[in-house]
Amino acid sequence: MKINKLEPQKALNPAYKKFKPFRADIDDFSVKLQDCINAINLVDSRNESEEHLKSPISKFLSSTFYSENEINTKERIDLAIYLGKDATSDVGVLIEAKKPSNRAEFPTEKQLNKKAFQEMLLYYLRERVDYKNNNIKHLIITNGFEWFFFNASDFYNLFYKNSELIKEYKAFRDGLKDTIKNELFYNEIAKKYIEQVEDTLPFVYLDFRNKEVSKFKDKELVNIYKLFSDVHLLGKSFGNDSNQLNKAFYNELLHIIGLEEVKDSGKKIIQRKKNKKADYGPLLENAIFTLEDKDYLIKVKNIPYSEEKSFTVGLELCLTWVNRILFLKLLESQLRSYNNDSPEYKFLNSEFIPGFDALNEMFFSALAKPIKERHQRYAEKFKYIPYLNSSLFEKSELEDLTFDITALMDEEMEVYSSTVLKNSNGKKQTGKLNTLEYLFKFLDAYDFSADASVEINDKQQNKTLINASVLGLIFEKINGYKDGSFYTPGTITMFMCRETLRKSVIQKFKEEITGTIETFEDVIDYCNTFFKKEDRKKFNEVVNSIRICDPAVGSGHFLVSALNEMIVIKSELGILGDEDGKKLPCTIEIDNDEIYISDADGELFSYNRKDPQSLKIQKAIFHEKETLIENCLFGVDINPNSVNICRLRLWIELLKNAYYTDEGELQTLPNIDINIKCGNSLISKFKLNDSLKSAFKSKEITFSVEDYKQAVKDYKTTNSKTKKREIEDIISTIKNNLKSSLDNKEKEKVSKALGEYQNEEQRQNNLIAFGETIKKAEKDKLKKLKIKAEQAKKQKEEILNNVIYRNAFEWRFEFPEVLDNDGNFIGFDVIIGNPPYIQLQKMGAASDALQTLGYETFARTGDIYSLFYELGYNVLKEKGLLTFITSNKWMRAAYGESLRKFFVDKTNPEILIDFGGTQIFDTATVDTNILMFSRDKNRQQTLACIIKEKELKNLSDYFRQFAVNTDFSSSESWVVLSSIEKEIKRKIESIGTPLKDWDINIYRGIVTGFNEAFIIDGKKKEELIGADPKSAEIIKPLLRGRDIRKYGYDFSDLYIIKTFPSLKVDIEQYPAIKQHFSLFGYDRLKQTGDIGARKKTNNQWFETQDAIGYWEDFFRPKIIYPEITKFLNFFYDENNFLVNNKCFILTGKYIFFLTAFFNSSLFKYCFIDNFPELIGGTRELRKIFLEKIPVISIDEKIENKIRPLILDLQYLKSINKSSTDIEKEIDQIIFNLYQLSNKEKEEIGFIEIQ
């Protein structure tokens, strides 16, 4: 019989496979496992019952990895590992235990379908179906000697998703079969469904019957250790998560640079570290001193002068140097792992690099020059340092303008108070260190290694691993020093890249290979039917033709994730080949935002320069990455530091797979910097449809489109610095000529318009000279031509001279890879990223500039990410895909209406994931969503889901489980509903009648026009009444929007003087109040519209601004509710409160019922999204929104039933007593009115809001 048995290493998370446990931990685990097996032996020899088996297993688990977890039985489950410390938490691992002697019921490697497995399936279904536990991670069947491990995700796919099995299980559970005995389930249900999948269900099998634990090899022991660990069985993190900032590393690196992180207005920003005394040791202070002391800032023209100019320039220089040093640390670790940790390759230390001069020599006299071209004075010293051919080791423009690192003085600096460094006694290092020495020692305290060959860590200390993703996260934060930054977690970038790129591959194969392709599985099947090298080459070319761009690239996280996903896609398609075109004998997968290569046995690949097969794999992956980076990945960012860090990240990805050539030298890196450009993505002088055809045929441009494309291609592949500079000159000449040509078009447009106007003017002047009369139509024509000429001239001046175009990015020609052979802009296949979140109204003049550019999605109260959506659409090719993660406010907020309309009218929204209140970013409380759309006709079939889990390990799995088809076809609020939510909402809406058709009135509160005069406190009220008791007639208690609570209010001792125009008050009858008003002055209170007065009305100076013709309704029973509220609070009032303009009142029929309905869980569940969402998660309850709410019709019987409940409830609220029982009773009454099923009631539940 065929089985799907996995070796332990194949079941492990690839990132965890790389983790090296301590020798002491392995030894301790081995002893405890052997103790468990010995105890089982004793139980078996005494023929004890099954119950006696549980104790040693439980003891073993709790003494190794699960001391913080409850381990116990649950109902009929033999043992369960809970996710928390007690049994109130969900079960994470189910364990079925059998006596060793009970062979009949225990599975074997060849036959799983035994009673133990059937029992396990029953317990799994009870947990998953009945208890809705979707946190089960693993299932184990054991007799103490033999252990079967199953992944819960396989049970989910093979059993839980089998609708027939679930149907039969529920029938059995509900007593609909002819017996309720478990035997029926085992023999007639479980057995047949297990049989269907027995040969495909993956499992791991361990057998300790014939071998003591101590006899296992290290490699085997490590895999067993990891298999039993909480990291594997419960999915806990293990300190190597690229999504998590290493705060110790981050904070100390900031300290060495001279920065610190502080909180400002609720967000974390980075600033220059404040020193109590002059300290020039930190890199930034050293750089700023040199900039200011030697007047270098004068040379830096592209950064306007300000108090922060020194900081901005100094920081950019420091980041350039730190980028290089960190890259060298990764290079050092790589070289040491390639060369058996040989000391010659440990070069980043103060013995080898004693100062900044020596460091600069390594940058520019070694790394920047081929080994054979190095000066003889450096040849010996740097003979182990490879040539990298990277612009990282060319002087930056800023260094050319100012200085390189040799200008820094060798200073000392204070060691960070929470340093990772230890002194010779093992205590925390204190005092001062030379800055460069400190930086080297600090970096050496961490593990930058990529070595996967070592199984066990025999050292006493385990250095924290710092990988490229963690570095990217750190620099993303440093780059966002002004505004705070949102580093997108790897789980998100992985999901977005996986979903988007696989769809893009489907589209490409459909267009270029065969129209029968519909799914990614189709692509796999199609590729697998071809086996020739030429076919693989053709399929690779298709994938390599996908053009991906991040228009706000930041640290390059999305591009790195895209690179990894493209490699994995090729691996899954079976088209990865070596230099001879042979298929690579390995599998590649992504975990924790890194790619992992495994051989056929599941062992992690580690490059061995002496092994030809290893070289083939390493070389193939390097050149695949090189090809993909050069051809497929593009990015733009307004921040030059971001651009440099993105380039660094991509070079690091190549460095991971660098290999030694036949000449014994490390393979050089390509010039990938040209794909990552600096500029403002949102601003361009030239339109995408501006023709370049004539430009390439003009006298000024002697190059063709093909020449331009070839020059860019040559730039990426050349290893010669001289050749590179020549190509740079060619590219620069072409782009400058293109700009001039397009500028000339603007000038020609003006000349043409001006000429038409001047010719018509001359013609009409001639007619007048000969005594002819000019007709009105001719005069109108001349007037229009003049306006047209003036507009053209103004537009030209704006484009040529406007400061907003200073950082403009010209999408029209900056990336020749997305131009056709005639120079037409084709566009990108994929736009992906996390654009910035900045409110446009906070951007000042920059916002005004953006408004002039004609963005359809611009809304002054909106956010800049809206414009990035539109920009992304514009640079997409037809049927191309855009996927962004942004704030989700556009879905419901009023300012998002233009963006929603844009999506509906111009795009095909394919995927929408609303994260609701689930926080994605560690340092920012931003509610987010992911939207993917194609540049295609809107098919109104969006797969959408809302995330309700606080922690999400696998977003892809969650999305596939909970996504539902949704029709977004209007610019009204976009709300994501599950199928049951849709059904409930549809049911409620179909039963109700809109409130506008009820016998009710809704009025806004009082607008006085000058609250300081009309709204008074209790003390002033008493003063006025004391002066004139008649004043009491027109002074009434007032509530504001902020005072309203659910079924109650907080009275703030405020009162309003109700001199409503509709009351026609004679102010002379109220002298105290007239005197009070006079204190504010007639000129302030008059209603003339003059400056300093109230707006113009026909009302008297002492009257309120609004007439308040409905004043009598304030003195009737009514509902009061706030206009803007987070909690949808309503209360019934019969105390004659008046309200300000931040409230509404509702009077009429069935007021008690409506009070109950508005405060009910059903109302909040069904209708909260009918009200626009504003900043801070508040909702706007204006009359136009509330009166559209459909409410079920009732009679006096229901009103009379509700009335005493409302009165009792509001009394309890007024004395601060619990009213939960009555609120739940009201919920049930309303549920029953709508005839909701138990399932629907359970879905809504009791929504407790203040």
Secondary structure by P-SEA (a helix, b strand, c coil): ccccccccccccccccccbbbbaaaaaaaaaaaaaaaaaaaaaaaacccaaaaaaaaaaaaaacccccccccccccccccccccccccccccbbbbbbccccccccccccccccaaaaaaaaaaaaaccccccccccbbbbbcccbbbbbbaaaaaaccccaaaaaaaaaaaaacccccccccccccccaaaaaaaccccccbbbbbccccccccccaaaaaaaaaaacccccccccccccccccaaaaaaaaaaaabbbbbbcccbbbbccccccccccccaaaaaaaaaaaacccccccccccccaaaaaaaaaaaaaaaaaaaaaaaaaaaaaaacccccccccccccccccaaaaaaaaccccccccccccccccccccccccccccccccccccccccccccccbbbbbccccccccccccccccccccaaaaaaaaaaaccccccccccccccccccccccaaaaaaaaaaaaacccccccccaaaaaaaaaaaaaaaaaaaaaaccccccccaaaaaaaaaacccaaaaaaaaaaaaabbbbccccccaaaaaaaaaaaaaaaaaaccccccccccccbbbbbcccbbbbbcccccbbbbbcccaaaaaaaaaaaaaaaaaaacccccccccaaaaaaaaaaaaaaaaaacccccccccccccccccccccccccccccccccccccccccccccccaaaaaaaaaaaaccccaaaaaaaaaaaaaaaaaaaaaaaaaaaaaaaaaaaaaaaaaaaaaaaaaacccccaaaaaaaaaaaaaaaaaaaaaaaaacccccccccccccccccccccccccccccccccccccccccccaaaaaaaaacccccccccccaaaaaaaaaaaaccccbbbbbbccccccccccaaaaaaaaaccccccbbbbccccccccccccccbbbbbcccccccccbbbbbcccccccaaaaaaacbbbbbcccccbbbbbcaaaaaaaaaaaaaccccccccbbbbbcccccccccccccaaaaaaaaaacccccccbbbbbcccccccccccccccccccccccccccccccaaaaaaaaaaccccccccccccccccccccccccccccccccccccbbbbbbcccccbbbbbbccccccccccccccccaaaaaaaaaacaaaaacccccccccccccccccaaaaaabbbbbbcaaaaaaaaaaaaaaaaaaaacccaaaaaaaaaaaaaaaacccaaaaaaacccccc
